[in-house]
């Protein structure tokens, strides 16, 4: 492998943060390999996304701006990625470890007979080879895996792990031609569940609530206020989701989303192993709970013992005051 190809997800003309992370990770790997970074952007408003990508360290941005792809399913995106990767030659392909990223990455890998490393939290270059690090067994161990054979490999990187740094270079825009293949799937309608603008997997601060909050109101009240003050997102334990207090898209844990925000606040969450699996790699973990013996205290960096309904609003006030003072 020599070059690195980053697949860029986007919506309404804006790239997902996890895809910007993929581009920045690609730069570090390509520099170590002595190769180039190629970014692939396809779909409606891809041109606007490509223009914004010029602020990041990309050598060539391949663009397929086609409004018709909005209803064409996932295969045209794979076609575009495959076209760029084959032209680039032996490459590492980096996608975000999201639903679309994993889908596109896996389909591409099947076409070119490549290996896939998922939920990657680190990428190392050893000579001309690339190895990926990812947590396994609920985060209790870190596995280091390479690519056994073939000219290509796919790394699906965990969101919010790789640093983003705007370092504009002399990116070249290269238009991509449609594959001309008839779509295998036609999307008739998009139904999007109401959710925060920023998902828990991409937020730098996540404020999660558990069964101890007693009902749905705190999730749209005190937790939302605190998350908003930080500029973060609201998460939840499985117990809160199962109770119908908040939608599954907010769930953090083994059967929800695995996240790595720099700051994680667990409010009225016991910290069962299923929840721990989803957030144990957070930078700083703060637990707020009335029980000093709660299991989450064993791995939290800070345990605040007391009534969440008194602590959280006061914390929100302090965060807002601190931000105002530094505005």
SULRAUR-V66746 format. One record per backbone hydrogen bond with DSSP energy under -0.5 kcal/mol. CO is the residue of the C=O (numbers start at 1). NH is the residue of the N-H. Records with the same first field share a line. If there is no record, write none. Layout:
CO = NH + NH
//
This chain:
3 = 92
4 = 38
5 = 7 + 94
6 = 40
7 = 9
9 = 16
11 = 14
14 = 11
16 = 19 + 20
17 = 21
18 = 22
19 = 23
20 = 24
21 = 25
22 = 26
23 = 27
24 = 28
25 = 29
26 = 30
27 = 31
28 = 32
29 = 33
30 = 34 + 35
36 = 4 + 38
37 = 59 + 60
38 = 6
39 = 41 + 62
40 = 8
41 = 64
43 = 46 + 66
45 = 49
46 = 50
47 = 51
48 = 52
49 = 53
50 = 54
51 = 54
52 = 55
53 = 56
54 = 169
56 = 58 + 169
59 = 172
60 = 39 + 62
61 = 63 + 174
62 = 41
63 = 176
64 = 43 + 66
66 = 69
67 = 70
68 = 71
69 = 72
71 = 187
74 = 77 + 78
75 = 79
76 = 80
77 = 81
78 = 82
79 = 83
80 = 84
81 = 85
82 = 86
83 = 87
84 = 88
85 = 89
90 = 2 + 3
91 = 93 + 153
92 = 5 + 94
93 = 95 + 155
94 = 7
95 = 157
96 = 98
98 = 102
99 = 103
100 = 104
101 = 105
102 = 106
103 = 107
104 = 108
105 = 109
106 = 110
107 = 111
108 = 112
109 = 113 + 114
115 = 154
117 = 156
120 = 158
122 = 133
124 = 126 + 131
125 = 127
126 = 128 + 129
129 = 126
131 = 124
132 = 145
133 = 121 + 122
134 = 143
136 = 140 + 141
137 = 140
141 = 136 + 143
143 = 134 + 145
145 = 132
146 = 148
151 = 91
152 = 115
153 = 93
154 = 117 + 156
155 = 95 + 157
156 = 120
157 = 97
158 = 161
165 = 167
169 = 171
172 = 61 + 174
174 = 63
186 = 188
189 = 191
190 = 192
191 = 193
197 = 199
199 = 202 + 203
204 = 263
205 = 233
206 = 208 + 265
207 = 235
208 = 267
209 = 237
210 = 213
211 = 214
216 = 219 + 220
217 = 220 + 221
218 = 223 + 224
221 = 225
222 = 226
223 = 227
224 = 228
225 = 229
226 = 230
227 = 231 + 232
233 = 207
235 = 209
236 = 252
237 = 241
238 = 242
239 = 243
240 = 245 + 246
241 = 244
247 = 250
248 = 251
250 = 236
251 = 257
253 = 256
257 = 253 + 259
261 = 283
262 = 284
263 = 206
264 = 266 + 286
265 = 208 + 267
266 = 268 + 288
267 = 210
268 = 212
270 = 296
272 = 275 + 276
273 = 277
274 = 254
275 = 278 + 279
276 = 279 + 280
278 = 259
279 = 282
284 = 264 + 286
285 = 301 + 302
286 = 266
287 = 289 + 304
288 = 268
289 = 306
290 = 292
291 = 294
294 = 297
295 = 298
296 = 299 + 300
302 = 287 + 304
303 = 305
304 = 289 + 306
306 = 308
307 = 310 + 311
308 = 312
310 = 314
311 = 315
312 = 316
313 = 317
314 = 318
315 = 319
316 = 320
317 = 321
318 = 322
319 = 323
320 = 324
321 = 325
322 = 326
324 = 327
//
